[in-house]
Amino acid sequence: MLICSFMHADACSYQDSRIKIASEEARGRHTPNVCRFCEDPPCVQACPVDALSKKSETNAIHVDAALCNGCQSCVSACPYEAMFFDPKTDRAFTCDLCGGDPECLKVCQLPEALVWS
């Protein structure tokens, strides 16, 4: 999560990460919550201003910050809770696969846990 926030927000902040890891320390269980890059993404459909699109090169969801009005319809529409909202910028965000070369996979001790289907 920290490498993600550092690469995207130039800060080590869990809130700025495009992936979230739910941790159950007592059970030693860590579950990644990341965009599943749906074939027909509900988040894209829910956007009333067409600020979201699916990139054909990576299948990642792109949020056009110039078009996003901060309504959070995409956040509510995501069945995986993998679309997030940044109150500092008043814009939605999600995993963009770092343009096709995900930094999280480079540093994760269990990169297979972050494999997208």
C-alpha positions as a Markdown table, in Angstrom:
| # | Residue | x | y | z |
|---|---|---|---|---|
| 1 | Met | 0.0 | 0.0 | 0.0 |
| 2 | Leu | 2.8 | 2.4 | 0.8 |
| 3 | Ile | 4.7 | 2.0 | -2.5 |
| 4 | Cys | 1.4 | 2.6 | -4.3 |
| 5 | Ser | 0.7 | 5.8 | -2.4 |
| 6 | Phe | 4.3 | 6.9 | -2.9 |
| 7 | Met | 4.2 | 6.3 | -6.6 |
| 8 | His | 0.8 | 8.1 | -7.1 |
| 9 | Ala | 0.8 | 10.7 | -4.4 |
| 10 | Asp | 4.5 | 11.2 | -3.5 |
| 11 | Ala | 3.7 | 10.3 | 0.1 |
| 12 | Cys | 3.6 | 7.1 | 2.2 |
| 13 | Ser | -0.1 | 7.2 | 3.1 |
| 14 | Tyr | -2.5 | 4.3 | 3.4 |
| 15 | Gln | -5.3 | 6.6 | 2.4 |
| 16 | Asp | -3.7 | 7.5 | -0.9 |
| 17 | Ser | -3.1 | 3.8 | -1.9 |
| 18 | Arg | -5.0 | 2.4 | -4.9 |
| 19 | Ile | -5.1 | -0.9 | -3.2 |
| 20 | Lys | -6.2 | -1.7 | 0.3 |
| 21 | Ile | -5.1 | -4.6 | 2.5 |
| 22 | Ala | -7.5 | -5.8 | 5.1 |
| 23 | Ser | -5.4 | -7.4 | 7.9 |
| 24 | Glu | -6.5 | -9.8 | 10.6 |
| 25 | Glu | -3.2 | -10.0 | 12.5 |
| 26 | Ala | -4.4 | -12.6 | 15.0 |
| 27 | Arg | -5.1 | -15.0 | 12.2 |
| 28 | Gly | -2.2 | -13.9 | 10.0 |
| 29 | Arg | -4.6 | -13.2 | 7.2 |
| 30 | His | -4.1 | -10.3 | 4.8 |
| 31 | Thr | -6.7 | -9.8 | 2.1 |
| 32 | Pro | -6.0 | -7.4 | -0.8 |
| 33 | Asn | -8.9 | -5.2 | -2.0 |
| 34 | Val | -8.1 | -4.1 | -5.5 |
| 35 | Cys | -9.9 | -3.3 | -8.7 |
| 36 | Arg | -11.0 | -6.5 | -10.5 |
| 37 | Phe | -11.1 | -4.7 | -13.9 |
| 38 | Cys | -14.6 | -5.9 | -14.6 |
| 39 | Glu | -15.4 | -6.8 | -18.2 |
| 40 | Asp | -18.4 | -4.4 | -18.1 |
| 41 | Pro | -17.4 | -2.1 | -15.1 |
| 42 | Pro | -20.3 | -0.8 | -13.0 |
| 43 | Cys | -18.2 | 2.1 | -11.9 |
| 44 | Val | -17.8 | 3.3 | -15.5 |
| 45 | Gln | -21.6 | 2.9 | -16.1 |
| 46 | Ala | -22.5 | 4.8 | -13.0 |
| 47 | Cys | -20.5 | 7.9 | -13.8 |
| 48 | Pro | -22.9 | 10.7 | -14.8 |
| 49 | Val | -20.3 | 12.8 | -16.5 |
| 50 | Asp | -18.3 | 10.0 | -18.3 |
| 51 | Ala | -15.2 | 10.7 | -16.4 |
| 52 | Leu | -14.3 | 7.0 | -16.2 |
| 53 | Ser | -13.2 | 4.7 | -19.0 |
| 54 | Lys | -11.5 | 1.4 | -19.4 |
| 55 | Lys | -8.1 | 1.5 | -21.0 |
| 56 | Ser | -7.8 | -1.1 | -23.8 |
| 57 | Glu | -4.0 | -1.5 | -23.3 |
| 58 | Thr | -4.2 | -2.5 | -19.7 |
| 59 | Asn | -8.0 | -3.0 | -18.9 |
| 60 | Ala | -7.4 | -0.6 | -16.0 |
| 61 | Ile | -10.1 | 2.0 | -15.2 |
| 62 | His | -9.0 | 5.6 | -16.0 |
| 63 | Val | -10.4 | 8.5 | -14.0 |
| 64 | Asp | -10.3 | 11.7 | -15.9 |
| 65 | Ala | -9.8 | 14.2 | -13.1 |
| 66 | Ala | -10.8 | 17.1 | -15.3 |
| 67 | Leu | -14.2 | 15.6 | -15.8 |
| 68 | Cys | -14.8 | 14.0 | -12.4 |
| 69 | Asn | -17.2 | 16.0 | -10.4 |
| 70 | Gly | -16.7 | 14.2 | -7.1 |
| 71 | Cys | -20.2 | 12.7 | -6.9 |
| 72 | Gln | -18.9 | 9.3 | -5.8 |
| 73 | Ser | -21.4 | 7.4 | -7.9 |
| 74 | Cys | -18.6 | 5.2 | -9.1 |
| 75 | Val | -17.5 | 4.5 | -5.5 |
| 76 | Ser | -21.1 | 3.3 | -4.6 |
| 77 | Ala | -21.4 | 1.3 | -7.8 |
| 78 | Cys | -18.2 | -0.8 | -7.3 |
| 79 | Pro | -19.2 | -4.3 | -6.1 |
| 80 | Tyr | -15.6 | -4.9 | -4.8 |
| 81 | Glu | -15.3 | -1.6 | -2.9 |
| 82 | Ala | -12.2 | -0.9 | -5.0 |
| 83 | Met | -13.1 | 2.6 | -6.2 |
| 84 | Phe | -12.0 | 5.2 | -3.7 |
| 85 | Phe | -12.5 | 8.9 | -3.1 |
| 86 | Asp | -9.9 | 11.5 | -2.2 |
| 87 | Pro | -11.4 | 14.3 | -0.1 |
| 88 | Lys | -8.3 | 16.4 | -0.7 |
| 89 | Thr | -8.8 | 16.5 | -4.4 |
| 90 | Asp | -12.6 | 15.8 | -4.4 |
| 91 | Arg | -12.0 | 13.1 | -7.0 |
| 92 | Ala | -12.4 | 9.3 | -7.4 |
| 93 | Phe | -9.4 | 7.0 | -7.9 |
| 94 | Thr | -8.7 | 3.3 | -8.3 |
| 95 | Cys | -5.8 | 1.1 | -9.3 |
| 96 | Asp | -4.4 | 2.1 | -12.7 |
| 97 | Leu | -1.9 | -0.8 | -12.8 |
| 98 | Cys | 0.9 | 1.9 | -12.9 |
| 99 | Gly | 0.4 | 2.1 | -16.6 |
| 100 | Gly | 0.9 | -1.6 | -17.1 |
| 101 | Asp | 3.9 | -2.2 | -14.7 |
| 102 | Pro | 2.4 | -2.4 | -11.2 |
| 103 | Glu | 4.9 | -1.2 | -8.5 |
| 104 | Cys | 3.1 | -3.2 | -5.8 |
| 105 | Leu | 4.0 | -6.5 | -7.5 |
| 106 | Lys | 7.7 | -5.5 | -7.5 |
| 107 | Val | 7.8 | -5.2 | -3.7 |
| 108 | Cys | 5.1 | -7.6 | -2.4 |
| 109 | Gln | 6.4 | -10.6 | -0.6 |
| 110 | Leu | 3.4 | -12.6 | -2.0 |
| 111 | Pro | 2.9 | -11.1 | -5.5 |
| 112 | Glu | 0.5 | -14.0 | -6.4 |
| 113 | Ala | -1.9 | -12.5 | -3.9 |
| 114 | Leu | -2.2 | -9.4 | -6.1 |
| 115 | Val | -2.7 | -11.2 | -9.4 |
| 116 | Trp | -5.6 | -9.7 | -11.3 |
| 117 | Ser | -8.0 | -11.9 | -13.2 |
